[in-house]
Amino acid sequence: MPYDYSKLDGAITEKFGTRKKFSKEIGLSERSVSLKMSGEIGWKQAEIARACRILGIAPDDIPIYFFTLKVQNN
């Protein structure tokens, strides 16, 4: 089930400018972040918690950033 990470990507760009800078701050490789953002691998709970902390995402907003389903056009 594909997730839409566009809001998360916007928060990363707003706060860090690039995924590379975000990757360094969260402690993941740029490749890992890219794979997570494309949905090829999933986010771990600890990674979601770290991302929320460094991006200033409130716990109530986690579903919007990490669990919004992609709309599929048929």
Distance bins in CASP14 RR format, pairs under 12 A and 6 or more apart:
PFRMAT RR
TARGET T0000
AUTHOR 0000-0000-0000
RMODE 2
METHOD distances of the structure
MODEL  1
1 39 0 0 0 0 1 0 0 0 0 0 0
1 42 0 0 0 0 0 1 0 0 0 0 0
1 67 0 0 0 0 1 0 0 0 0 0 0
1 68 0 0 0 0 0 1 0 0 0 0 0
1 69 1 0 0 1 0 0 0 0 0 0 0
1 70 0 0 0 0 1 0 0 0 0 0 0
1 72 0 0 0 0 0 1 0 0 0 0 0
2 37 0 0 0 0 0 1 0 0 0 0 0
2 38 0 0 0 0 1 0 0 0 0 0 0
2 39 1 0 0 1 0 0 0 0 0 0 0
2 40 0 0 0 0 0 1 0 0 0 0 0
2 42 0 0 0 0 0 1 0 0 0 0 0
2 67 0 0 0 0 0 1 0 0 0 0 0
2 68 0 0 0 0 0 1 0 0 0 0 0
2 69 1 0 0 1 0 0 0 0 0 0 0
2 70 1 0 1 0 0 0 0 0 0 0 0
2 71 0 0 0 0 1 0 0 0 0 0 0
2 72 1 0 0 1 0 0 0 0 0 0 0
3 9 0 0 0 0 0 1 0 0 0 0 0
3 36 0 0 0 0 1 0 0 0 0 0 0
3 37 0 0 0 0 1 0 0 0 0 0 0
3 38 0 0 0 0 0 1 0 0 0 0 0
3 39 1 0 0 1 0 0 0 0 0 0 0
3 40 0 0 0 0 0 1 0 0 0 0 0
3 41 0 0 0 0 0 1 0 0 0 0 0
3 42 0 0 0 0 1 0 0 0 0 0 0
3 43 0 0 0 0 1 0 0 0 0 0 0
3 48 0 0 0 0 0 1 0 0 0 0 0
3 63 0 0 0 0 0 1 0 0 0 0 0
3 64 0 0 0 0 0 1 0 0 0 0 0
3 65 0 0 0 0 1 0 0 0 0 0 0
3 66 1 0 0 1 0 0 0 0 0 0 0
3 67 1 0 0 1 0 0 0 0 0 0 0
3 68 1 0 0 1 0 0 0 0 0 0 0
3 69 1 0 0 1 0 0 0 0 0 0 0
3 70 1 0 0 1 0 0 0 0 0 0 0
3 71 0 0 0 0 0 1 0 0 0 0 0
3 72 0 0 0 0 0 1 0 0 0 0 0
4 10 0 0 0 0 0 1 0 0 0 0 0
4 37 0 0 0 0 0 1 0 0 0 0 0
4 38 0 0 0 0 0 1 0 0 0 0 0
4 39 0 0 0 0 1 0 0 0 0 0 0
4 63 0 0 0 0 0 1 0 0 0 0 0
4 64 0 0 0 0 1 0 0 0 0 0 0
4 65 0 0 0 0 1 0 0 0 0 0 0
4 66 0 0 0 0 1 0 0 0 0 0 0
4 67 0 0 0 0 1 0 0 0 0 0 0
4 68 1 0 1 0 0 0 0 0 0 0 0
4 69 1 0 0 1 0 0 0 0 0 0 0
4 70 1 0 1 0 0 0 0 0 0 0 0
4 71 1 0 0 1 0 0 0 0 0 0 0
4 72 0 0 0 0 0 1 0 0 0 0 0
5 11 0 0 0 0 1 0 0 0 0 0 0
5 12 0 0 0 0 1 0 0 0 0 0 0
5 13 0 0 0 0 0 1 0 0 0 0 0
5 19 0 0 0 0 0 1 0 0 0 0 0
5 33 0 0 0 0 0 1 0 0 0 0 0
5 34 0 0 0 0 0 1 0 0 0 0 0
5 35 0 0 0 0 0 1 0 0 0 0 0
5 36 1 0 0 1 0 0 0 0 0 0 0
5 37 1 0 1 0 0 0 0 0 0 0 0
5 38 0 0 0 0 1 0 0 0 0 0 0
5 39 1 0 0 1 0 0 0 0 0 0 0
5 40 0 0 0 0 0 1 0 0 0 0 0
5 42 0 0 0 0 0 1 0 0 0 0 0
5 43 0 0 0 0 1 0 0 0 0 0 0
5 48 0 0 0 0 0 1 0 0 0 0 0
5 51 0 0 0 0 0 1 0 0 0 0 0
5 64 0 0 0 0 0 1 0 0 0 0 0
5 65 1 0 0 1 0 0 0 0 0 0 0
5 66 1 0 0 1 0 0 0 0 0 0 0
5 67 0 0 0 0 1 0 0 0 0 0 0
5 68 0 0 0 0 1 0 0 0 0 0 0
5 69 0 0 0 0 0 1 0 0 0 0 0
5 70 0 0 0 0 1 0 0 0 0 0 0
6 12 0 0 0 0 0 1 0 0 0 0 0
6 13 0 0 0 0 0 1 0 0 0 0 0
6 37 0 0 0 0 1 0 0 0 0 0 0
6 38 0 0 0 0 0 1 0 0 0 0 0
6 64 0 0 0 0 0 1 0 0 0 0 0
6 65 0 0 0 0 1 0 0 0 0 0 0
6 66 0 0 0 0 0 1 0 0 0 0 0
6 68 0 0 0 0 1 0 0 0 0 0 0
6 70 0 0 0 0 1 0 0 0 0 0 0
6 71 0 0 0 0 0 1 0 0 0 0 0
7 13 0 0 0 0 0 1 0 0 0 0 0
7 14 0 0 0 0 0 1 0 0 0 0 0
7 37 0 0 0 0 0 1 0 0 0 0 0
7 55 0 0 0 0 0 1 0 0 0 0 0
7 57 0 0 0 0 1 0 0 0 0 0 0
7 61 0 0 0 0 1 0 0 0 0 0 0
7 62 0 0 0 0 0 1 0 0 0 0 0
7 63 0 0 0 0 0 1 0 0 0 0 0
7 64 1 0 1 0 0 0 0 0 0 0 0
7 65 1 0 1 0 0 0 0 0 0 0 0
7 66 0 0 0 0 1 0 0 0 0 0 0
7 67 0 0 0 0 0 1 0 0 0 0 0
7 68 1 0 0 1 0 0 0 0 0 0 0
8 14 0 0 0 0 0 1 0 0 0 0 0
8 15 0 0 0 0 0 1 0 0 0 0 0
8 16 0 0 0 0 0 1 0 0 0 0 0
8 19 0 0 0 0 0 1 0 0 0 0 0
8 22 0 0 0 0 1 0 0 0 0 0 0
8 26 0 0 0 0 0 1 0 0 0 0 0
8 33 0 0 0 0 0 1 0 0 0 0 0
8 36 0 0 0 0 1 0 0 0 0 0 0
8 37 1 0 0 1 0 0 0 0 0 0 0
8 38 0 0 0 0 0 1 0 0 0 0 0
8 39 0 0 0 0 0 1 0 0 0 0 0
8 43 0 0 0 0 1 0 0 0 0 0 0
8 47 0 0 0 0 0 1 0 0 0 0 0
8 48 0 0 0 0 1 0 0 0 0 0 0
8 51 1 0 0 1 0 0 0 0 0 0 0
8 52 0 0 0 0 1 0 0 0 0 0 0
8 54 0 0 0 0 0 1 0 0 0 0 0
8 55 1 0 0 1 0 0 0 0 0 0 0
8 56 0 0 0 0 0 1 0 0 0 0 0
8 57 0 0 0 0 1 0 0 0 0 0 0
8 61 0 0 0 0 0 1 0 0 0 0 0
8 62 0 0 0 0 0 1 0 0 0 0 0
8 63 0 0 0 0 0 1 0 0 0 0 0
8 64 0 0 0 0 1 0 0 0 0 0 0
8 65 1 0 1 0 0 0 0 0 0 0 0
8 66 1 0 0 1 0 0 0 0 0 0 0
8 67 0 0 0 0 0 1 0 0 0 0 0
8 68 0 0 0 0 1 0 0 0 0 0 0
9 15 0 0 0 0 0 1 0 0 0 0 0
9 16 0 0 0 0 0 1 0 0 0 0 0
9 17 0 0 0 0 0 1 0 0 0 0 0
9 18 0 0 0 0 0 1 0 0 0 0 0
9 19 1 0 0 1 0 0 0 0 0 0 0
9 22 0 0 0 0 1 0 0 0 0 0 0
9 33 0 0 0 0 0 1 0 0 0 0 0
9 34 0 0 0 0 0 1 0 0 0 0 0
9 36 0 0 0 0 0 1 0 0 0 0 0
9 37 1 0 0 1 0 0 0 0 0 0 0
9 38 0 0 0 0 0 1 0 0 0 0 0
9 39 0 0 0 0 0 1 0 0 0 0 0
9 51 0 0 0 0 0 1 0 0 0 0 0
9 55 0 0 0 0 0 1 0 0 0 0 0
9 65 0 0 0 0 1 0 0 0 0 0 0
9 66 0 0 0 0 0 1 0 0 0 0 0
9 68 0 0 0 0 0 1 0 0 0 0 0
10 16 0 0 0 0 1 0 0 0 0 0 0
10 17 0 0 0 0 1 0 0 0 0 0 0
10 18 0 0 0 0 0 1 0 0 0 0 0
10 19 0 0 0 0 0 1 0 0 0 0 0
10 22 0 0 0 0 0 1 0 0 0 0 0
10 37 0 0 0 0 0 1 0 0 0 0 0
10 55 0 0 0 0 1 0 0 0 0 0 0
10 57 0 0 0 0 0 1 0 0 0 0 0
10 64 0 0 0 0 0 1 0 0 0 0 0
10 65 0 0 0 0 1 0 0 0 0 0 0
11 17 0 0 0 0 0 1 0 0 0 0 0
11 19 0 0 0 0 0 1 0 0 0 0 0
11 22 0 0 0 0 1 0 0 0 0 0 0
11 37 0 0 0 0 0 1 0 0 0 0 0
11 51 0 0 0 0 1 0 0 0 0 0 0
11 52 0 0 0 0 1 0 0 0 0 0 0
11 54 0 0 0 0 1 0 0 0 0 0 0
11 55 1 0 1 0 0 0 0 0 0 0 0
11 56 1 0 0 1 0 0 0 0 0 0 0
11 57 1 0 0 1 0 0 0 0 0 0 0
11 58 0 0 0 0 0 1 0 0 0 0 0
11 61 0 0 0 0 1 0 0 0 0 0 0
11 62 0 0 0 0 0 1 0 0 0 0 0
11 64 0 0 0 0 0 1 0 0 0 0 0
11 65 1 0 0 1 0 0 0 0 0 0 0
11 66 0 0 0 0 0 1 0 0 0 0 0
12 18 0 0 0 0 1 0 0 0 0 0 0
12 19 1 0 0 1 0 0 0 0 0 0 0
12 20 0 0 0 0 0 1 0 0 0 0 0
12 21 0 0 0 0 1 0 0 0 0 0 0
12 22 1 0 1 0 0 0 0 0 0 0 0
12 23 0 0 0 0 1 0 0 0 0 0 0
12 24 0 0 0 0 0 1 0 0 0 0 0
12 25 0 0 0 0 1 0 0 0 0 0 0
12 26 0 0 0 0 1 0 0 0 0 0 0
12 28 0 0 0 0 0 1 0 0 0 0 0
12 30 0 0 0 0 0 1 0 0 0 0 0
12 33 0 0 0 0 1 0 0 0 0 0 0
12 34 0 0 0 0 0 1 0 0 0 0 0
12 36 0 0 0 0 0 1 0 0 0 0 0
12 37 0 0 0 0 1 0 0 0 0 0 0
12 51 0 0 0 0 1 0 0 0 0 0 0
12 52 0 0 0 0 0 1 0 0 0 0 0
12 54 0 0 0 0 1 0 0 0 0 0 0
12 55 1 0 0 1 0 0 0 0 0 0 0
12 56 0 0 0 0 0 1 0 0 0 0 0
12 57 0 0 0 0 0 1 0 0 0 0 0
12 65 0 0 0 0 1 0 0 0 0 0 0
13 19 0 0 0 0 1 0 0 0 0 0 0
13 20 0 0 0 0 0 1 0 0 0 0 0
13 21 0 0 0 0 1 0 0 0 0 0 0
13 22 0 0 0 0 1 0 0 0 0 0 0
13 37 0 0 0 0 0 1 0 0 0 0 0
13 55 0 0 0 0 0 1 0 0 0 0 0
14 21 0 0 0 0 0 1 0 0 0 0 0
14 22 0 0 0 0 0 1 0 0 0 0 0
14 55 0 0 0 0 1 0 0 0 0 0 0
14 56 0 0 0 0 0 1 0 0 0 0 0
14 57 0 0 0 0 0 1 0 0 0 0 0
15 21 0 0 0 0 1 0 0 0 0 0 0
15 22 1 0 0 1 0 0 0 0 0 0 0
15 25 0 0 0 0 1 0 0 0 0 0 0
15 26 0 0 0 0 0 1 0 0 0 0 0
15 51 0 0 0 0 0 1 0 0 0 0 0
15 52 0 0 0 0 0 1 0 0 0 0 0
15 53 0 0 0 0 0 1 0 0 0 0 0
15 54 1 0 0 1 0 0 0 0 0 0 0
15 55 1 0 1 0 0 0 0 0 0 0 0
15 56 1 0 0 1 0 0 0 0 0 0 0
15 57 0 0 0 0 1 0 0 0 0 0 0
16 22 1 0 1 0 0 0 0 0 0 0 0
16 23 0 0 0 0 1 0 0 0 0 0 0
16 24 0 0 0 0 1 0 0 0 0 0 0
16 25 1 0 0 1 0 0 0 0 0 0 0
16 26 0 0 0 0 1 0 0 0 0 0 0
16 30 0 0 0 0 0 1 0 0 0 0 0
16 33 0 0 0 0 0 1 0 0 0 0 0
16 51 0 0 0 0 0 1 0 0 0 0 0
16 54 0 0 0 0 1 0 0 0 0 0 0
16 55 0 0 0 0 1 0 0 0 0 0 0
16 56 0 0 0 0 0 1 0 0 0 0 0
17 23 0 0 0 0 0 1 0 0 0 0 0
17 24 0 0 0 0 0 1 0 0 0 0 0
17 25 0 0 0 0 0 1 0 0 0 0 0
17 55 0 0 0 0 0 1 0 0 0 0 0
18 24 0 0 0 0 1 0 0 0 0 0 0
18 25 0 0 0 0 0 1 0 0 0 0 0
18 30 0 0 0 0 1 0 0 0 0 0 0
18 33 0 0 0 0 0 1 0 0 0 0 0
18 34 0 0 0 0 0 1 0 0 0 0 0
19 25 0 0 0 0 0 1 0 0 0 0 0
19 26 0 0 0 0 1 0 0 0 0 0 0
19 28 0 0 0 0 1 0 0 0 0 0 0
19 29 0 0 0 0 0 1 0 0 0 0 0
19 30 1 0 0 1 0 0 0 0 0 0 0
19 31 0 0 0 0 0 1 0 0 0 0 0
19 32 0 0 0 0 0 1 0 0 0 0 0
19 33 1 0 1 0 0 0 0 0 0 0 0
19 34 1 0 0 1 0 0 0 0 0 0 0
19 35 0 0 0 0 0 1 0 0 0 0 0
19 36 0 0 0 0 0 1 0 0 0 0 0
19 37 1 0 0 1 0 0 0 0 0 0 0
19 38 0 0 0 0 0 1 0 0 0 0 0
19 51 0 0 0 0 0 1 0 0 0 0 0
20 26 0 0 0 0 0 1 0 0 0 0 0
20 27 0 0 0 0 0 1 0 0 0 0 0
20 28 0 0 0 0 0 1 0 0 0 0 0
20 29 0 0 0 0 1 0 0 0 0 0 0
20 30 1 0 1 0 0 0 0 0 0 0 0
20 31 0 0 0 0 0 1 0 0 0 0 0
20 32 0 0 0 0 0 1 0 0 0 0 0
20 33 0 0 0 0 1 0 0 0 0 0 0
20 34 0 0 0 0 1 0 0 0 0 0 0
21 27 0 0 0 0 0 1 0 0 0 0 0
21 28 0 0 0 0 0 1 0 0 0 0 0
21 30 0 0 0 0 1 0 0 0 0 0 0
21 33 0 0 0 0 0 1 0 0 0 0 0
21 54 0 0 0 0 0 1 0 0 0 0 0
21 55 0 0 0 0 0 1 0 0 0 0 0
22 28 0 0 0 0 1 0 0 0 0 0 0
22 29 0 0 0 0 0 1 0 0 0 0 0
22 30 0 0 0 0 1 0 0 0 0 0 0
22 32 0 0 0 0 0 1 0 0 0 0 0
22 33 1 0 0 1 0 0 0 0 0 0 0
22 34 0 0 0 0 0 1 0 0 0 0 0
22 36 0 0 0 0 0 1 0 0 0 0 0
22 37 0 0 0 0 1 0 0 0 0 0 0
22 47 0 0 0 0 0 1 0 0 0 0 0
22 50 0 0 0 0 0 1 0 0 0 0 0
22 51 0 0 0 0 1 0 0 0 0 0 0
22 54 1 0 0 1 0 0 0 0 0 0 0
22 55 0 0 0 0 1 0 0 0 0 0 0
23 29 1 0 0 1 0 0 0 0 0 0 0
23 30 1 0 1 0 0 0 0 0 0 0 0
23 31 0 0 0 0 1 0 0 0 0 0 0
23 32 1 0 0 1 0 0 0 0 0 0 0
23 33 1 0 1 0 0 0 0 0 0 0 0
23 34 0 0 0 0 1 0 0 0 0 0 0
23 35 0 0 0 0 0 1 0 0 0 0 0
23 36 0 0 0 0 1 0 0 0 0 0 0
23 37 0 0 0 0 0 1 0 0 0 0 0
23 47 0 0 0 0 0 1 0 0 0 0 0
23 50 0 0 0 0 0 1 0 0 0 0 0
23 51 0 0 0 0 0 1 0 0 0 0 0
23 54 0 0 0 0 0 1 0 0 0 0 0
24 30 0 0 0 0 1 0 0 0 0 0 0
24 32 0 0 0 0 0 1 0 0 0 0 0
24 33 0 0 0 0 1 0 0 0 0 0 0
24 54 0 0 0 0 0 1 0 0 0 0 0
25 33 0 0 0 0 0 1 0 0 0 0 0
25 50 0 0 0 0 1 0 0 0 0 0 0
25 51 0 0 0 0 1 0 0 0 0 0 0
25 53 0 0 0 0 0 1 0 0 0 0 0
25 54 1 0 1 0 0 0 0 0 0 0 0
25 55 0 0 0 0 1 0 0 0 0 0 0
26 32 0 0 0 0 1 0 0 0 0 0 0
26 33 1 0 0 1 0 0 0 0 0 0 0
26 36 0 0 0 0 0 1 0 0 0 0 0
26 37 0 0 0 0 0 1 0 0 0 0 0
26 43 0 0 0 0 0 1 0 0 0 0 0
26 44 0 0 0 0 0 1 0 0 0 0 0
26 46 0 0 0 0 0 1 0 0 0 0 0
26 47 1 0 0 1 0 0 0 0 0 0 0
26 48 0 0 0 0 0 1 0 0 0 0 0
26 49 0 0 0 0 0 1 0 0 0 0 0
26 50 1 0 1 0 0 0 0 0 0 0 0
26 51 1 0 1 0 0 0 0 0 0 0 0
26 52 0 0 0 0 0 1 0 0 0 0 0
26 53 0 0 0 0 1 0 0 0 0 0 0
26 54 1 0 0 1 0 0 0 0 0 0 0
26 55 0 0 0 0 1 0 0 0 0 0 0
27 33 0 0 0 0 1 0 0 0 0 0 0
27 46 0 0 0 0 0 1 0 0 0 0 0
27 47 0 0 0 0 1 0 0 0 0 0 0
27 50 1 0 0 1 0 0 0 0 0 0 0
27 51 0 0 0 0 0 1 0 0 0 0 0
27 54 0 0 0 0 1 0 0 0 0 0 0
28 34 0 0 0 0 1 0 0 0 0 0 0
28 35 0 0 0 0 1 0 0 0 0 0 0
28 36 1 0 0 1 0 0 0 0 0 0 0
28 37 0 0 0 0 0 1 0 0 0 0 0
28 41 0 0 0 0 0 1 0 0 0 0 0
28 42 0 0 0 0 0 1 0 0 0 0 0
28 43 0 0 0 0 0 1 0 0 0 0 0
28 44 0 0 0 0 1 0 0 0 0 0 0
28 46 0 0 0 0 0 1 0 0 0 0 0
28 47 1 0 0 1 0 0 0 0 0 0 0
28 48 0 0 0 0 0 1 0 0 0 0 0
28 50 0 0 0 0 1 0 0 0 0 0 0
28 51 0 0 0 0 1 0 0 0 0 0 0
28 54 0 0 0 0 0 1 0 0 0 0 0
29 35 0 0 0 0 1 0 0 0 0 0 0
29 36 0 0 0 0 0 1 0 0 0 0 0
29 41 0 0 0 0 0 1 0 0 0 0 0
30 36 0 0 0 0 0 1 0 0 0 0 0
30 37 0 0 0 0 0 1 0 0 0 0 0
31 37 0 0 0 0 0 1 0 0 0 0 0
31 38 0 0 0 0 0 1 0 0 0 0 0
31 40 0 0 0 0 0 1 0 0 0 0 0
31 41 0 0 0 0 0 1 0 0 0 0 0
32 38 0 0 0 0 0 1 0 0 0 0 0
32 39 0 0 0 0 0 1 0 0 0 0 0
32 40 0 0 0 0 0 1 0 0 0 0 0
32 41 1 0 0 1 0 0 0 0 0 0 0
32 42 0 0 0 0 1 0 0 0 0 0 0
32 43 0 0 0 0 0 1 0 0 0 0 0
32 44 0 0 0 0 0 1 0 0 0 0 0
32 47 0 0 0 0 1 0 0 0 0 0 0
33 39 0 0 0 0 0 1 0 0 0 0 0
33 40 0 0 0 0 0 1 0 0 0 0 0
33 41 0 0 0 0 0 1 0 0 0 0 0
33 42 0 0 0 0 0 1 0 0 0 0 0
33 43 0 0 0 0 1 0 0 0 0 0 0
33 47 0 0 0 0 1 0 0 0 0 0 0
33 50 0 0 0 0 0 1 0 0 0 0 0
33 51 0 0 0 0 1 0 0 0 0 0 0
34 40 0 0 0 0 1 0 0 0 0 0 0
34 41 0 0 0 0 1 0 0 0 0 0 0
35 41 1 0 1 0 0 0 0 0 0 0 0
35 42 0 0 0 0 1 0 0 0 0 0 0
35 43 0 0 0 0 0 1 0 0 0 0 0
35 47 0 0 0 0 0 1 0 0 0 0 0
36 42 1 0 1 0 0 0 0 0 0 0 0
36 43 1 0 1 0 0 0 0 0 0 0 0
36 44 0 0 0 0 1 0 0 0 0 0 0
36 47 1 0 0 1 0 0 0 0 0 0 0
36 48 0 0 0 0 1 0 0 0 0 0 0
36 51 0 0 0 0 1 0 0 0 0 0 0
36 66 0 0 0 0 1 0 0 0 0 0 0
37 43 0 0 0 0 1 0 0 0 0 0 0
37 47 0 0 0 0 0 1 0 0 0 0 0
37 51 0 0 0 0 0 1 0 0 0 0 0
37 65 0 0 0 0 0 1 0 0 0 0 0
37 66 0 0 0 0 0 1 0 0 0 0 0
38 70 0 0 0 0 0 1 0 0 0 0 0
39 66 0 0 0 0 0 1 0 0 0 0 0
39 69 0 0 0 0 0 1 0 0 0 0 0
39 70 0 0 0 0 1 0 0 0 0 0 0
41 47 0 0 0 0 0 1 0 0 0 0 0
42 48 0 0 0 0 1 0 0 0 0 0 0
42 66 0 0 0 0 1 0 0 0 0 0 0
42 67 0 0 0 0 0 1 0 0 0 0 0
43 49 0 0 0 0 1 0 0 0 0 0 0
43 50 0 0 0 0 1 0 0 0 0 0 0
43 51 1 0 0 1 0 0 0 0 0 0 0
43 52 0 0 0 0 0 1 0 0 0 0 0
43 62 0 0 0 0 0 1 0 0 0 0 0
43 65 0 0 0 0 1 0 0 0 0 0 0
43 66 1 0 0 1 0 0 0 0 0 0 0
43 67 0 0 0 0 1 0 0 0 0 0 0
44 50 0 0 0 0 1 0 0 0 0 0 0
44 51 0 0 0 0 0 1 0 0 0 0 0
44 66 0 0 0 0 0 1 0 0 0 0 0
45 51 0 0 0 0 0 1 0 0 0 0 0
45 52 0 0 0 0 0 1 0 0 0 0 0
45 62 0 0 0 0 0 1 0 0 0 0 0
45 66 0 0 0 0 0 1 0 0 0 0 0
46 52 0 0 0 0 0 1 0 0 0 0 0
46 53 0 0 0 0 0 1 0 0 0 0 0
47 53 0 0 0 0 0 1 0 0 0 0 0
47 54 0 0 0 0 0 1 0 0 0 0 0
47 55 0 0 0 0 0 1 0 0 0 0 0
47 62 0 0 0 0 0 1 0 0 0 0 0
47 66 0 0 0 0 1 0 0 0 0 0 0
48 54 0 0 0 0 0 1 0 0 0 0 0
48 55 0 0 0 0 0 1 0 0 0 0 0
48 57 0 0 0 0 1 0 0 0 0 0 0
48 59 0 0 0 0 0 1 0 0 0 0 0
48 61 0 0 0 0 0 1 0 0 0 0 0
48 62 1 0 0 1 0 0 0 0 0 0 0
48 63 0 0 0 0 0 1 0 0 0 0 0
48 65 0 0 0 0 1 0 0 0 0 0 0
48 66 1 0 1 0 0 0 0 0 0 0 0
48 67 0 0 0 0 1 0 0 0 0 0 0
49 55 0 0 0 0 0 1 0 0 0 0 0
49 56 0 0 0 0 0 1 0 0 0 0 0
49 57 0 0 0 0 1 0 0 0 0 0 0
49 59 0 0 0 0 1 0 0 0 0 0 0
49 62 0 0 0 0 1 0 0 0 0 0 0
49 66 0 0 0 0 0 1 0 0 0 0 0
50 56 0 0 0 0 0 1 0 0 0 0 0
50 57 0 0 0 0 0 1 0 0 0 0 0
51 57 1 0 0 1 0 0 0 0 0 0 0
51 61 0 0 0 0 0 1 0 0 0 0 0
51 62 0 0 0 0 1 0 0 0 0 0 0
51 65 0 0 0 0 1 0 0 0 0 0 0
51 66 0 0 0 0 1 0 0 0 0 0 0
52 58 1 0 0 1 0 0 0 0 0 0 0
52 59 1 0 0 1 0 0 0 0 0 0 0
52 60 0 0 0 0 0 1 0 0 0 0 0
52 61 0 0 0 0 1 0 0 0 0 0 0
52 62 1 0 0 1 0 0 0 0 0 0 0
52 63 0 0 0 0 0 1 0 0 0 0 0
52 64 0 0 0 0 0 1 0 0 0 0 0
52 65 1 0 0 1 0 0 0 0 0 0 0
52 66 0 0 0 0 1 0 0 0 0 0 0
53 59 0 0 0 0 0 1 0 0 0 0 0
53 62 0 0 0 0 0 1 0 0 0 0 0
55 61 0 0 0 0 1 0 0 0 0 0 0
55 62 0 0 0 0 0 1 0 0 0 0 0
55 65 0 0 0 0 1 0 0 0 0 0 0
55 66 0 0 0 0 0 1 0 0 0 0 0
56 62 0 0 0 0 0 1 0 0 0 0 0
56 65 0 0 0 0 0 1 0 0 0 0 0
57 63 0 0 0 0 0 1 0 0 0 0 0
57 64 0 0 0 0 1 0 0 0 0 0 0
57 65 1 0 1 0 0 0 0 0 0 0 0
57 66 0 0 0 0 1 0 0 0 0 0 0
58 64 0 0 0 0 1 0 0 0 0 0 0
58 65 0 0 0 0 1 0 0 0 0 0 0
59 65 0 0 0 0 0 1 0 0 0 0 0
59 66 0 0 0 0 0 1 0 0 0 0 0
61 67 0 0 0 0 0 1 0 0 0 0 0
61 68 0 0 0 0 0 1 0 0 0 0 0
62 68 0 0 0 0 0 1 0 0 0 0 0
63 69 0 0 0 0 0 1 0 0 0 0 0
END
